[in-house]
């Protein structure tokens, strides 16, 4: 029984790290994505560009409805563009 706990603890820690880091990586991915759009590697006309816009739409909607989030997005994307 003690061996089961010893092996399950790293799994719990890895799951917690993944659960906390994925939203951070999602938000931080907006800057490089915008860079790709500005430099014409992605655009609205191709399916990949449309998929990226669809993926980041919740963050953009949040930014439009919450001024502090919008200010952060503008500042952060400005670092990349």
N, C-alpha and C positions, 0 to 999 in steps of 0.2 A: 504494500500500500504506500509506503514511503517513497518507493521508486517511481510510482505513478505521479506523485506530486512533484518530484524532482524533474521529471520530463515535461510536465504540463506547465510549469512556471515559465520557462523560456517561451513557450508557445503563447501564453497569455501576454507576456511582455512584448513579443513581436506583434501580436494583434493590436495591442494598445498603441504601439509606436506607429503602425500602419494607419490606424484609425485617426491618429492625431496629425500625421504628416501628410496624408493625401489631400485634405482640404487646403493646407498651406501650399503644397506644390501646385494645386489647381489655381489658386490665386496668383502665385508667382509666375505661372506659365503665361499669364495674360501679356506681360511685357514682351517676351520673345515672339509671341504670336502676332502682336501688333507690328513688331519689326518685320516679320515675314510679309504682312499685308502692305506695309509702307514701301518695302523694297520689291514689290510685285512678285514675290515667290508664291503668294496665295492671292486669290481674288474671289469676288462674289460669284463669278461666272462659272467656276468649276465645282464639282461635287465636294472635293476636299475642303475648299474654302467655305462652302455652305455648311459642311459638317462642323467645322471649327466655330463658325458663328453660332450655330445651334448649341454647341457645347458651352460656350461662354455667355450665352444669352441670360441665364439666371444672374450672373455676376453683373452684367450691364444693367439689367432691370433693378437690381439692388442698388447699384450706384445712382441710377436715375431717381430712386425714391428716398435715398438717404444721403444728404449732402456730405457728411464726413467720409463716407465710403467713396463717394464720387471724387472728393478731393484727393483721397489716397490713390485712387485709380489714375487720375490725371497726373499726379506726381510720379507714380511708379512707371507708368507707360512713358512719361517724359524722359525717364532715365534711359530708356531703350531706343527711343525714336530720335 
